[in-house]
Amino acid sequence: MMAEEELFDLLVPPGVPRKMIYDVVENYDVEVVRRPQKLAFANMDGDARELLAFRGRREVVEEVQTYLFARLKEFIGE
């Protein structure tokens, strides 16, 4: 029996344009999953929100992170 491969999640920051999410799914071997995440800032301390995440193998998720952050920098004009 093969050992199950460990998968990693990269949380998608709120406000990321849908087009970028679609591009990642089309170009990388990841799936989009929902993850409950506790918030700890301002008046939302302890609140939980359901965030999106990209799930995949570690090396692929690291590539997605590099790609997504570069695209976000372009998007905000940095």
N, CA and C atoms as a LAMMPS dump frame, in Angstrom:
ITEM: TIMESTEP
0
ITEM: NUMBER OF ATOMS
234
ITEM: BOX BOUNDS ff ff ff
-5.0000000000000000e+02 5.0000000000000000e+02
-5.0000000000000000e+02 5.0000000000000000e+02
-5.0000000000000000e+02 5.0000000000000000e+02
ITEM: ATOMS id mol type element x y z
1 1 1 N 0.843 -1.188 0
2 1 2 C 0 0 0
3 1 3 C 0.885 1.248 0
4 2 1 N 0.615 2.191 -0.92
5 2 2 C 1.4 3.414 -1.006
6 2 3 C 1.01 4.39 0.088
7 3 1 N 2.017 5.074 0.612
8 3 2 C 1.738 6.108 1.606
9 3 3 C 1.067 7.286 0.912
10 4 1 N 0.114 7.873 1.586
11 4 2 C -0.594 9.034 1.02
12 4 3 C 0.342 10.231 1.006
13 5 1 N 0.38 10.919 -0.133
14 5 2 C 1.253 12.08 -0.275
15 5 3 C 0.738 13.24 0.574
16 6 1 N 1.661 13.92 1.252
17 6 2 C 1.283 15.054 2.085
18 6 3 C 0.953 16.247 1.199
19 7 1 N -0.18 16.884 1.47
20 7 2 C -0.608 18.043 0.702
21 7 3 C -0.516 19.291 1.567
22 8 1 N -0.31 20.41 0.911
23 8 2 C -0.143 21.686 1.597
24 8 3 C -1.171 22.677 1.075
25 9 1 N -1.533 23.637 1.921
26 9 2 C -2.496 24.67 1.549
27 9 3 C -1.816 26.032 1.506
28 10 1 N -2.203 26.823 0.529
29 10 2 C -1.815 28.226 0.444
30 10 3 C -3.102 29.027 0.502
31 11 1 N -3.303 29.768 1.599
32 11 2 C -4.515 30.572 1.724
33 11 3 C -4.525 31.671 0.672
34 12 1 N -5.688 31.883 0.075
35 12 2 C -5.865 32.943 -0.913
36 12 3 C -6.293 34.198 -0.153
37 13 1 N -5.483 35.251 -0.224
38 13 2 C -5.862 36.465 0.492
39 13 3 C -7.214 36.99 0.013
40 14 1 N -8.068 37.453 0.917
41 14 2 C -9.347 38.028 0.491
42 14 3 C -9.107 39.169 -0.492
43 15 1 N -9.93 39.225 -1.523
44 15 2 C -9.82 40.291 -2.507
45 15 3 C -9.036 39.922 -3.752
46 16 1 N -8.457 38.718 -3.786
47 16 2 C -7.74 38.297 -4.995
48 16 3 C -8.763 38.161 -6.126
49 17 1 N -8.49 38.793 -7.271
50 17 2 C -9.438 38.707 -8.394
51 17 3 C -9.677 37.255 -8.829
52 18 1 N -10.925 36.962 -9.169
53 18 2 C -11.283 35.6 -9.608
54 18 3 C -10.436 35.131 -10.773
55 19 1 N -10.111 36.045 -11.675
56 19 2 C -9.313 35.692 -12.853
57 19 3 C -7.98 35.074 -12.435
58 20 1 N -7.363 35.611 -11.388
59 20 2 C -6.092 35.058 -10.915
60 20 3 C -6.282 33.655 -10.347
61 21 1 N -7.376 33.449 -9.646
62 21 2 C -7.665 32.119 -9.092
63 21 3 C -7.878 31.126 -10.222
64 22 1 N -8.656 31.521 -11.233
65 22 2 C -8.877 30.644 -12.394
66 22 3 C -7.563 30.324 -13.099
67 23 1 N -6.692 31.337 -13.261
68 23 2 C -5.401 31.125 -13.92
69 23 3 C -4.559 30.097 -13.175
70 24 1 N -4.537 30.191 -11.851
71 24 2 C -3.76 29.243 -11.048
72 24 3 C -4.291 27.821 -11.251
73 25 1 N -5.601 27.656 -11.185
74 25 2 C -6.199 26.319 -11.32
75 25 3 C -5.926 25.74 -12.71
76 26 1 N -5.949 26.592 -13.737
77 26 2 C -5.698 26.126 -15.101
78 26 3 C -4.241 25.753 -15.332
79 27 1 N -3.311 26.429 -14.646
80 27 2 C -1.892 26.265 -14.957
81 27 3 C -1.089 25.439 -13.953
82 28 1 N -1.675 25.123 -12.82
83 28 2 C -0.951 24.368 -11.793
84 28 3 C -1.808 23.203 -11.309
85 29 1 N -1.13 22.174 -10.828
86 29 2 C -1.812 20.983 -10.334
87 29 3 C -2.219 21.199 -8.873
88 30 1 N -3.237 22.045 -8.688
89 30 2 C -3.779 22.314 -7.351
90 30 3 C -5.295 22.294 -7.44
91 31 1 N -5.92 22.154 -6.296
92 31 2 C -7.373 22.284 -6.24
93 31 3 C -7.712 23.409 -5.275
94 32 1 N -8.853 24.027 -5.484
95 32 2 C -9.326 25.075 -4.587
96 32 3 C -10.192 24.425 -3.525
97 33 1 N -9.87 24.711 -2.27
98 33 2 C -10.628 24.158 -1.143
99 33 3 C -11.056 25.301 -0.237
100 34 1 N -12.02 25.027 0.606
101 34 2 C -12.466 26.01 1.605
102 34 3 C -11.858 25.639 2.942
103 35 1 N -11.344 26.663 3.642
104 35 2 C -10.741 26.428 4.954
105 35 3 C -11.261 27.43 5.957
106 36 1 N -11.805 26.937 7.065
107 36 2 C -12.185 27.88 8.125
108 36 3 C -10.91 28.436 8.758
109 37 1 N -10.895 29.726 8.972
110 37 2 C -9.71 30.368 9.537
111 37 3 C -10.151 31.359 10.603
112 38 1 N -9.572 31.232 11.804
113 38 2 C -9.883 32.19 12.871
114 38 3 C -9.17 33.501 12.59
115 39 1 N -9.865 34.59 12.835
116 39 2 C -9.29 35.913 12.629
117 39 3 C -8.88 36.494 13.971
118 40 1 N -7.779 37.219 13.973
119 40 2 C -7.294 37.798 15.224
120 40 3 C -6.82 39.23 14.989
121 41 1 N -7.748 40.097 14.629
122 41 2 C -7.41 41.505 14.49
123 41 3 C -8.656 42.349 14.687
124 42 1 N -8.427 43.585 15.049
125 42 2 C -9.492 44.573 15.261
126 42 3 C -10.604 43.988 16.127
127 43 1 N -11.839 44.19 15.716
128 43 2 C -12.97 43.715 16.518
129 43 3 C -13.423 42.32 16.093
130 44 1 N -12.612 41.617 15.318
131 44 2 C -12.985 40.287 14.827
132 44 3 C -12.229 39.183 15.564
133 45 1 N -11.6 39.512 16.679
134 45 2 C -10.79 38.54 17.399
135 45 3 C -11.619 37.306 17.746
136 46 1 N -11.175 36.159 17.253
137 46 2 C -11.872 34.906 17.534
138 46 3 C -12.929 34.533 16.52
139 47 1 N -13.338 35.473 15.67
140 47 2 C -14.298 35.139 14.613
141 47 3 C -13.658 34.176 13.628
142 48 1 N -14.446 33.318 13.038
143 48 2 C -13.948 32.403 12.017
144 48 3 C -14.594 32.756 10.683
145 49 1 N -13.796 32.761 9.64
146 49 2 C -14.273 32.998 8.286
147 49 3 C -13.835 31.832 7.424
148 50 1 N -14.606 31.532 6.407
149 50 2 C -14.232 30.475 5.483
150 50 3 C -13.458 31.105 4.337
151 51 1 N -12.183 30.761 4.243
152 51 2 C -11.327 31.298 3.199
153 51 3 C -11.041 30.229 2.158
154 52 1 N -10.636 30.662 0.97
155 52 2 C -10.229 29.737 -0.072
156 52 3 C -8.742 29.452 0.077
157 53 1 N -8.34 28.264 -0.357
158 53 2 C -6.924 27.9 -0.354
159 53 3 C -6.648 27.04 -1.573
160 54 1 N -5.406 27.115 -2.053
161 54 2 C -4.939 26.2 -3.091
162 54 3 C -4.283 25.033 -2.375
163 55 1 N -4.657 23.796 -2.731
164 55 2 C -4.107 22.607 -2.085
165 55 3 C -3.372 21.773 -3.124
166 56 1 N -2.155 21.395 -2.765
167 56 2 C -1.365 20.563 -3.668
168 56 3 C -0.057 20.15 -3.014
169 57 1 N 0.807 19.535 -3.841
170 57 2 C 2.12 19.121 -3.346
171 57 3 C 2.938 20.36 -3.001
172 58 1 N 3.842 20.203 -2.064
173 58 2 C 4.603 21.345 -1.544
174 58 3 C 5.289 22.155 -2.641
175 59 1 N 6.003 21.485 -3.549
176 59 2 C 6.746 22.224 -4.574
177 59 3 C 5.802 22.984 -5.514
178 60 1 N 4.638 22.425 -5.776
179 60 2 C 3.666 23.098 -6.639
180 60 3 C 3.06 24.301 -5.912
181 61 1 N 2.725 24.134 -4.65
182 61 2 C 2.155 25.231 -3.864
183 61 3 C 3.165 26.373 -3.736
184 62 1 N 4.443 26.043 -3.605
185 62 2 C 5.468 27.09 -3.543
186 62 3 C 5.545 27.856 -4.87
187 63 1 N 5.418 27.145 -6.002
188 63 2 C 5.389 27.805 -7.311
189 63 3 C 4.172 28.717 -7.422
190 64 1 N 3.032 28.233 -6.956
191 64 2 C 1.804 29.033 -6.986
192 64 3 C 1.985 30.298 -6.155
193 65 1 N 2.597 30.177 -4.99
194 65 2 C 2.814 31.343 -4.133
195 65 3 C 3.659 32.392 -4.856
196 66 1 N 4.742 31.976 -5.473
197 66 2 C 5.606 32.905 -6.206
198 66 3 C 4.83 33.573 -7.333
199 67 1 N 4.096 32.776 -8.108
200 67 2 C 3.304 33.293 -9.226
201 67 3 C 2.233 34.277 -8.737
202 68 1 N 1.477 33.866 -7.727
203 68 2 C 0.362 34.678 -7.243
204 68 3 C 0.854 36.009 -6.659
205 69 1 N 1.91 35.973 -5.877
206 69 2 C 2.421 37.22 -5.294
207 69 3 C 2.945 38.162 -6.373
208 70 1 N 3.584 37.616 -7.405
209 70 2 C 4.058 38.459 -8.512
210 70 3 C 2.879 39.101 -9.241
211 71 1 N 1.839 38.311 -9.499
212 71 2 C 0.646 38.844 -10.177
213 71 3 C -0.051 39.902 -9.327
214 72 1 N -0.118 39.682 -8.001
215 72 2 C -0.755 40.652 -7.115
216 72 3 C 0.028 41.969 -7.091
217 73 1 N 1.363 41.882 -7.096
218 73 2 C 2.176 43.1 -7.138
219 73 3 C 1.895 43.882 -8.401
220 74 1 N 1.798 43.178 -9.548
221 74 2 C 1.455 43.839 -10.808
222 74 3 C 0.08 44.492 -10.698
223 75 1 N -0.866 43.763 -10.118
224 75 2 C -2.258 44.217 -10.032
225 75 3 C -2.377 45.498 -9.216
226 76 1 N -1.617 45.582 -8.126
227 76 2 C -1.733 46.773 -7.282
228 76 3 C -0.753 47.865 -7.71
229 77 1 N 0.055 47.561 -8.736
230 77 2 C 0.932 48.579 -9.307
231 77 3 C 2.182 48.845 -8.512
232 78 1 N 2.693 47.834 -7.852
233 78 2 C 3.902 48.01 -7.033
234 78 3 C 5.127 47.772 -7.867
